[in-house]
Amino acid sequence: MKRLPSFLFVALCLAALMTTGGCAANSRTGTGPNRTQGLTLDMFVRDGGAMWLYDVRDDGSISYAGGQDAAQRRFSWTGTMSDEEIAELRSLVNRFNWTTRQRSRETGDGIRRYTINVRQTGGGGGRFEVRGDREDVVAVNALLHRICLRRLDAELDALPQPGLRPR
């Protein structure tokens, strides 16, 4: 009879540990601080046969996938955005009212297709698609592209430096 109360105590402790761990993070946030003030964004871009995907999480991390990996959401690189880059992204999202835009399909000039999912803590955001280039999608794409070029830093640093070679 004495085993039952100790078994219940252990079972309750394990249940408590399992339930508290589940609240620490969700699939979009990770475990870090909320550096983007609740902003999450992913942008899928198709340009003819080329595809790429950016995924910004509220902990300030950004992930990149290219080619077929983008279509399957298999990220090949994840990095951390600086505070200045986060501020620039928030400024662009606010300037173009992306968190208040309703689900829509819009057109611009060119053949690129953008699919954007943006969320803001407190209920703002949604999904919209843009065919062609417009100022808003071009500006955000350029910023995310510039940030994700850091994935090439290790390879670029390994290349020989320019200059005269000793004989």
JOHU-V792592 format. One record per residue. N is the residue number from 1. RES is the residue in one letter. SS is DSSP state (helix for helix, strand for strand, loop for the rest). PHI is phi in whole degrees, 0 to 359 (none if undefined). D_CENTER is the distance of its C-alpha to the mean C-alpha in Angstrom with 2 decimals. Layout:
BEGIN
N_RES_SS_PHI_D_CENTER ; N_RES_SS_PHI_D_CENTER
END
This chain:
BEGIN
1_M_loop_none_54.12 ; 2_K_helix_288_52.62 ; 3_R_helix_289_49.86 ; 4_L_helix_298_48.37 ; 5_P_helix_298_47.46 ; 6_S_helix_291_45.86 ; 7_F_helix_296_43.92 ; 8_L_helix_298_42.68 ; 9_F_helix_299_41.70 ; 10_V_helix_297_39.63 ; 11_A_helix_297_38.04 ; 12_L_helix_294_37.14 ; 13_C_helix_297_35.65 ; 14_L_helix_296_33.46 ; 15_A_helix_298_32.37 ; 16_A_helix_295_31.52 ; 17_L_helix_295_29.42 ; 18_M_helix_292_27.48 ; 19_T_helix_285_26.77 ; 20_T_helix_287_25.64 ; 21_G_helix_292_23.14 ; 22_G_loop_289_21.39 ; 23_C_loop_271_20.58 ; 24_A_loop_291_18.73 ; 25_A_loop_202_15.20 ; 26_N_loop_234_13.56 ; 27_S_loop_294_11.17 ; 28_R_loop_260_8.20 ; 29_T_loop_253_9.45 ; 30_G_loop_75_10.94 ; 31_T_loop_250_14.21 ; 32_G_loop_279_13.82 ; 33_P_loop_291_14.78 ; 34_N_loop_277_13.13 ; 35_R_loop_281_12.52 ; 36_T_loop_265_10.83 ; 37_Q_loop_58_13.79 ; 38_G_loop_88_12.17 ; 39_L_strand_272_9.65 ; 40_T_strand_232_6.51 ; 41_L_strand_206_5.59 ; 42_D_strand_228_5.36 ; 43_M_strand_229_8.15 ; 44_F_strand_255_10.64 ; 45_V_strand_237_13.53 ; 46_R_strand_240_17.01 ; 47_D_strand_226_19.69 ; 48_G_loop_65_22.85 ; 49_G_loop_271_22.30 ; 50_A_strand_273_19.18 ; 51_M_strand_219_15.68 ; 52_W_strand_210_12.20 ; 53_L_strand_221_8.68 ; 54_Y_strand_246_5.44 ; 55_D_strand_225_2.13 ; 56_V_strand_256_1.90 ; 57_R_loop_254_4.59 ; 58_D_loop_287_8.10 ; 59_D_loop_275_9.48 ; 60_G_loop_90_8.20 ; 61_S_strand_272_6.45 ; 62_I_strand_225_4.34 ; 63_S_strand_240_5.33 ; 64_Y_strand_228_7.80 ; 65_A_strand_221_10.47 ; 66_G_strand_230_13.64 ; 67_G_loop_65_16.78 ; 68_Q_helix_298_17.62 ; 69_D_helix_299_14.81 ; 70_A_helix_295_12.44 ; 71_A_helix_296_14.89 ; 72_Q_loop_257_14.89 ; 73_R_loop_55_11.18 ; 74_R_loop_258_12.44 ; 75_F_loop_278_10.13 ; 76_S_loop_262_12.54 ; 77_W_strand_210_10.90 ; 78_T_strand_224_8.75 ; 79_G_strand_224_9.65 ; 80_T_strand_244_9.97 ; 81_M_loop_279_9.98 ; 82_S_loop_283_13.54 ; 83_D_helix_299_14.88 ; 84_E_helix_293_16.03 ; 85_E_helix_293_12.77 ; 86_I_helix_297_11.31 ; 87_A_helix_298_14.68 ; 88_E_helix_295_14.62 ; 89_L_helix_296_11.42 ; 90_R_helix_300_13.01 ; 91_S_helix_298_16.25 ; 92_L_helix_295_15.25 ; 93_V_helix_299_13.75 ; 94_N_helix_289_16.98 ; 95_R_helix_300_19.23 ; 96_F_loop_264_18.41 ; 97_N_loop_56_18.49 ; 98_W_loop_291_15.31 ; 99_T_loop_278_15.41 ; 100_T_loop_250_19.04 ; 101_R_loop_287_18.99 ; 102_Q_loop_278_20.36 ; 103_R_loop_305_19.41 ; 104_S_strand_201_20.94 ; 105_R_strand_237_21.54 ; 106_E_strand_230_22.35 ; 107_T_strand_236_23.84 ; 108_G_loop_217_23.93 ; 109_D_strand_261_25.62 ; 110_G_strand_110_24.88 ; 111_I_strand_256_23.75 ; 112_R_strand_295_19.95 ; 113_R_strand_235_18.19 ; 114_Y_strand_244_14.87 ; 115_T_strand_240_13.36 ; 116_I_strand_240_11.06 ; 117_N_strand_243_10.05 ; 118_V_strand_230_9.84 ; 119_R_strand_226_11.10 ; 120_Q_strand_231_13.04 ; 121_T_loop_306_15.01 ; 122_G_loop_106_18.49 ; 123_G_loop_106_18.03 ; 124_G_strand_282_16.76 ; 125_G_strand_114_14.61 ; 126_G_strand_169_14.80 ; 127_R_strand_239_14.44 ; 128_F_strand_213_16.19 ; 129_E_strand_238_17.14 ; 130_V_strand_230_18.65 ; 131_R_strand_261_21.19 ; 132_G_strand_93_21.93 ; 133_D_strand_266_20.82 ; 134_R_loop_227_20.94 ; 135_E_helix_306_20.50 ; 136_D_helix_293_17.42 ; 137_V_helix_289_15.27 ; 138_V_helix_295_16.83 ; 139_A_helix_294_16.07 ; 140_V_helix_291_12.31 ; 141_N_helix_301_12.20 ; 142_A_helix_297_14.48 ; 143_L_helix_297_12.55 ; 144_L_helix_295_9.29 ; 145_H_helix_298_11.96 ; 146_R_helix_300_13.89 ; 147_I_helix_295_11.33 ; 148_C_helix_285_10.65 ; 149_L_helix_297_14.45 ; 150_R_helix_299_14.72 ; 151_R_helix_297_14.34 ; 152_L_helix_265_17.88 ; 153_D_helix_304_19.40 ; 154_A_helix_297_21.24 ; 155_E_helix_292_22.82 ; 156_L_helix_293_23.81 ; 157_D_helix_293_25.28 ; 158_A_helix_281_27.34 ; 159_L_loop_288_29.05 ; 160_P_loop_298_32.47 ; 161_Q_loop_279_32.69 ; 162_P_loop_293_34.79 ; 163_G_loop_141_38.32 ; 164_L_loop_286_41.77 ; 165_R_loop_265_42.15 ; 166_P_loop_292_45.08 ; 167_R_loop_261_47.86
END
